Amino acid sequence: MYLYPNPANDFIYLRLGEKESGKLRVMITNIQGFIVSSREYDNLTNDQIIEINISGLPAGKYLINVADNISYKTIRVIKH
């Protein structure tokens, strides 16, 4: 799984790896831990790219939490 660009402006992209497919939950929290966005994605395929709109968020640092039925990953992102 790979997230780009970082730092970002209005959109970030989450590229799934060969092993990720099915269903994902993507939750964005600010640096204080408050949830600012949460969304579930279904019927995903290997190597799919998910576009995430962050244009409504103020500039700052965020944590992107990605979970499926097996694993959980947190990625730090800076928004300009």
Secondary structure as GFF3:
##gff-version 3
##sequence-region A 1 80
A	DSSP	beta_strand	2	4	.	.	.	ID=ss1
A	DSSP	beta_strand	11	15	.	.	.	ID=ss2
A	DSSP	beta_strand	22	30	.	.	.	ID=ss3
A	DSSP	beta_strand	35	44	.	.	.	ID=ss4
A	DSSP	beta_strand	49	53	.	.	.	ID=ss5
A	DSSP	beta_strand	60	67	.	.	.	ID=ss6
A	DSSP	beta_strand	72	79	.	.	.	ID=ss7
###
